[in-house]
Amino acid sequence: MPLERVSRGFRDLSSTFSKNPLTNDLISLKNEVAIARSIRNLVMTFTGERFFQPEIGSRVSRLLFDNMSPILADQIKDEISTTIRLNEPRVELNDIKCIPNYDGNEYEVTVRYTIIGLDISPQELNFVLQPTR
């Protein structure tokens, strides 16, 4: 029988590096918000972009410049899945949807996941992927 991981909570620093006006400490993100931000950052980071951690990130941004198609949507979905499974051990993926919006030249992505170690309902993260230069 596998052991179940139990956690007291997760905490990450905000990417804005803003200070709390009362304590003068950096603002931290907790539990669901921290993990959602982490997943989004992993997907939007190029592989090789982070110094001293070249394996972290995904190829999603590079795929956005190919011609839109259902096949490319599946490739983006697979890349997101691989990136999360390799780099975010705090979650267990339930489902990923990647729907092309041909009129807006974008992909609407929905990631459903369960946070390991916290007794909360499954989470859903929605974001849009657009090619930008």
N, C-alpha and C positions, 0 to 999 in steps of 0.2 A: 504494500500500500504506500503510495507516494506521500511525502509529507506536504502539508499545506503551509504555504508561507503566510505569516501574519505580520502586518506592519503597523506601526504607530502613526504613520502618515508620511507623505512625501512633500518636499519643499524645494523649490528652485528659485533662483534670483530672477527678477524681472529684467527683460532685455533692455528696458529704458534706463536702468541704473538710477532711477529716481530715489530720493530720500524721503523717509517718513518724517513729516514736519514735527512730530512730537518727540520721537526717539532719536532722530538723525541717523538711523540705520537705513540700509538699502531695503527697498520694498521686496518682499518675497511672495511668491505664488504658492498656493497650497493645494495639495491633493489633485482634484479633478482638473483644475485650471492649469496647474503645473504640467501635468501629463499631456493635456490637450495642446499646450504651447510647444512642448517638446516634440510631439508627433508632427505638428505643422512645420516646425523648424527643421526636423530631419528630412521631410519631404522636399522642402524648398532649398536645401543646401546642396550645392554641387559636390560630387565626390572629389576629394583632393582640395577642397576649399579651406578646410580647417587645418591650421598649422599643427604639426606633430600628431595629427589624427587623420591621415589621408583616406582611410577606409570609411569614414563616417559621411553619410549623405546619400543622395540618389541621382539617377540620370533623368528624372522626370522633366526638369527644365529643358534639357536637350531634346527630349522627345516632342515637346510642344511645338517645335518648328517644322515638324513633318506634316504632310497633308492629313487633315482630320478624317478619321474613319473609325468604324467600330473595332477594327483590328488594332489600331493604335490605342484606342480606349482600353482594350484588354491588356496591351503592353504596359500602359501607365498603371493600371490596376495591379498587375504583377510586380512592377517595380516598387510601388508603394508598399505592397504586402511584404516583399523581401526586405526592404529597408526597415520597416517596423519590427519584423521578426528578428533581424540581426542586431538592431541597435536600441530597442526599447524593451528591456526585460520586465518592466512593471506592468505590461498589458498582455492580454490574450485576445487576438483578433477574432471577431465574430463574422464580419462581412465588410466588403469594400465595394462601393458602386462608383463607376466613372461613366458619366453620361455626356456625350458630346453635344454641345449647343452650337450648331453650324452658323446660325445667324449672328451670334455674339463672338464667334471664333474663340470658344473657351470650353473647358470641361468642368462639369459640376461633380465634385467628389464628396462622397459620404463614407466615413469610416466609422464602423461600429465595433466597440471593443469593451472588454471587461477588465477592470483594474484588479490586479492580483494583490491580495492582502488587505483590501478594504471591503467592508461589508456595505457596498452601495450598488445601486442598479447599474446595468450596462450603460455606457456612455455613447454619445453620437457626436461626431465632429464633422461639420460641413464647411467646405471652402471651394473656391473657384480657382482653376489654373488657367492662366492666360499667357501667351508668349509675349515677353517684353524684352526689349534690347537695352 
